[in-house]
Amino acid sequence: MMRGSRRGCVRLRGAVIGIDDEDDSTFTITVDQKTFHFQARDADEREKWIHALEDTILRHTLQLQASFTFALTFFTSQNNKVQWYDC
């Protein structure tokens, strides 16, 4: 495997970011009952990665909540049944 080559992708929805105790440059992402281990160059780079990942997870969580709220306002009632529209 060449350094810097793509090895896959990790879904961030519902992910939990963790800091490994091994050293100051490693961290984990746990999602779907799987744990992925990452290593940054140093502690500073690890912190940048963690903040960027946490910001991304939060931003997408807030967008999903807003989309869900928006979708709930778009329904019709027909024959006493509620029909939801996926927005």
N, C-alpha and C positions, 0 to 999 in steps of 0.2 A: 504494500500500500504506500503510495507516494504521500509525502507530507503535504497537507493542505488539500488533498483530494476529497471529494464528497463521498461520504460513506452511508448516507441515508438522511432521513428527516425525523423530527420528533414533534408530535402534536402537542401544542401548548394548552389547549382547552382542558381545564381541570388539572393542570400540572402543578406540582409542588417543587420549589427550588430548595435544595439543601446544600449545606457547606460541609465538606468532608473534613475530618480531623487529621487526615494523613499529612497534609501540608497546607500552606497558605495559598496554593494555586488551583486546587481541585474543588469541584462542585458537582452536584447531581441534579438531575431532573427526573422526577418520578411521575409517571402517568400511565393509566391503564394497567396497573399492577406490574409495571416494568420500571426499572431504575437504570438510567443512562449516566455514565460517568464521563466528566469532561475535565480537561486540564488547560488552564490558561498559562501564559508565560510567567506571570507573577501575581502577587496579591492585588496589585492595582488593577491589572487587566481583569482578574476574576471579579472584582467589585463592579467594574463597568459592565461585564457580561450579566451579572446577577441583576443589577439595576435595570438594564435594558430588557431582560427577560421578564422581570416582575412588572415593569411598565407596560409591556406588550400584553401580558396576561390580563392585567387590570383593564387596559383600554378595550380589549376584546370582550371581557366580561361585561363592562358597562354598555358596550354597543349591543350585545345580546339582550341585556335587560331592557334597553330602550326599544329594540326591535320587537321584543315580546310584548311590551306595553302597547306599542303601536299596533301590533297584530291583534291584540285583544279588543281594540276599539273598532276593528273592521269585522263585524260579524252580522249575520242576519238571523232572524228567528222565523222559522217556517214550520208549521204544524207542531208548535211547542218544542221544536228541536233547535238547538243552537248549532249553526254551521260555522266553523272557523276557517279563515282564509290564511294561508301561509304567505306572508309578505316577504 
